[in-house]
Amino acid sequence: MTLLVAGLLSLPAVATWANWAADTGTGGVYRANNEHHWFAYGPTAGPDIVNAFEAARTQDFEPTTLITSNHGTGIGDNDLWDVYVQKCYGCPEDEDAVAYAKCENTFYRSSTGEVLCSHWHVWVNGVYTDDYNAWWMRVVGCHETGHTVGLTHQSSGDSNFYACMMADTNLITRNDLGNHNTFHINNYY
């Protein structure tokens, strides 16, 4: 089993998304293994987290070429889910991160020469997010879901870029994917 921490989400208007700032697009982070993306929410994921990730899933990712679905809340983790979201306080991989996505199961697809991810864990740190309003929670949901489909951080660009995948939280003016990230998803899946 290979582990990859795909993105460490920092506090709003404080710092960058850790050291994962990169060129835009879908390089450098494992892509999902196919266009089907099934979400499950652990027993610790409260309504604020579920609502934020569901808003991102249905309003940002579902209108793309991805096929997404919610397989329930308060359930245990297993390999049936592509994305398993849970809440923690002082999360296991990085207690100072607001949230992060970690690939739990990679495999090599010889037909494309890619290493893909079939199972992601997303951790949302309640130490920070318990005080977030719905707008910032949506940024968290959109950002971490973006990593689970292979999107990297955006570091610059015009106003269309200042969406949820921005590396610098001071520049985020939108809590959605934006056209640029939607383009990358539609071109891959």
N, C-alpha and C positions, 0 to 999 in steps of 0.2 A: 504494500500500500504506500502511495506517495502522498505527502502532505504539502500543500501550498497555501500560504496565507496570501490572498489576492489583493487585499486592500485594507488598510487601517484607516478608519474614518476619524478625523480629528474633530475638535470642538468647532462649532460655527464661529466664524469671524475671529479665529485665533491663529490657526496655523494652516499647513497644507495637509493633504491626505497622506501623511507620513512620507516615505521615500519612494512611492510608487508612481510619481509623476512621469509621464512618458508621452510619446507622440500619440496622437489620436488614432482611433481605429481599434482593431481586434488582434493586436500582436502583443506578445509578452505575457498574457494571462491565458490560462487554459480555456478553450472554448467548450461549450456544452457538447455532449456526444451526439445530439440530434436536435431537430426543431421542436420536439415535445419537451416541455418544461413543467414538471409537476411540483407543486408547492405543498408542504405540510408544516404545521406550526406546533411546536412542542408545548407541553403543559405550562411552561414558564412564560410563553409569549402572550402577553396581555392584549386587550382590545386595541390599545394604541399601536402596538407593533403590527398586529394582524391587519388593522385598517390601513396602515401606511403601506405595507407590502401588497395588500390587495388592490389599493388604488394604483400603485405603480404597475402591478401585473396587468390589471384590466384596462387602464387608460394609456399606458406607455408601451408595454410589451405585447399585449394581445393584438393591438392593431397592426403589428409588424407581421412578418412571415413566421414568427414563432407561434406555436400552439401551446397555450398555458392552461393550467387548471389548478384549483384549490382542492386538495384531498383531505382537508379537515384541520381542526384545531384540537389541542390537548391530547395529541396522540404521540406514541413513541416513534423513535427513529428506526428506519430500516432502509434497505437498499432500493425499495420501490420509489422513494421520493428523489427527485433531482435536486431539490432545494429544501433543506430542513432548517427552519428559523427558530431560534430560542433566545431567551433573555437571560442575562447573567449579571452579577455584580462583581466587578473585578474579574473579567473574563480570563479563561485559562491560557490562551496564547499571548495576550497582551492586555494587562489589566488597565492600561492607560488609554486604550483605543475606545472610541465611541462605538464602533461596530467594525466587523471584518468578515470577509468571506474566505473560507478555507476549503480547498479541494481535498476530499477524503479518499477518492478513488480515481486514479488515472489509468489510461490504457493507450497503447499505440495503435493507430489505424494505418496499416501498411499501404492501403490504397491511396491515401493522401499524404502520408509521411508526417502526420500530426500526432502529438500527444493531446488527448482530449480528457475531459473530466465527466464522469457519470454521476457523481454524488458530491454535493456541496453542503457544508454547514455554514450558516450565517449566525453570528453571535451579535447581539445588540446589548450594549452595556448600560444597564439601568442607572448606574452611578451618574451618568450624564443625561441619558435620554428621558429619565423620569420627569425632568423639567422642560422638555422640548414641547413646543406647540405643534399642532397638526402639520403645519407647513414644513418645518424642519424634519419631522418624522417622515414625511413623504420624500424629502431629499435622501434620508437614510435608506428608505426602502428602494427607491429608484437606483441609488448609487450602488448598493450592495448587490441588487439583482443584476445590474449592469455587469459587474464582475463575473457573475455566474454564467453569463453568456459570452464572456471573453472581452468585454470592453475594458480598455485601459483608461487612465486618467487623461483629461484634457488639460493642457498647460497654457494655451493662448487661443486667440481667435476673435471673431467679431461677436456681436450680441447673440447670435444663434448658438455660440459655443458656451455661453454662461449658464449651462444647464447642470443637472445633478452630477455629471462625471468630472466637473472641474477639479483640478488639483488644489487650487487655492480657494479655500472657503470664503475668503473676502470678496471673491469675484462672482460667486453664485447669485444669480438674480432670478433663476427659474428652478422649480422643483420637478421638472419633467426631463425626458431624454433629449429633446431638441431634434431638429431635422438631421443634423450631422450624425448622431449616434444611431438614429433610426435607419439612415442610409446604410451604415455598416452592418447592422443586423440583417436588413433585407438583402444585402449582397452576399451574406454568408449562408443564411439558413434557407 
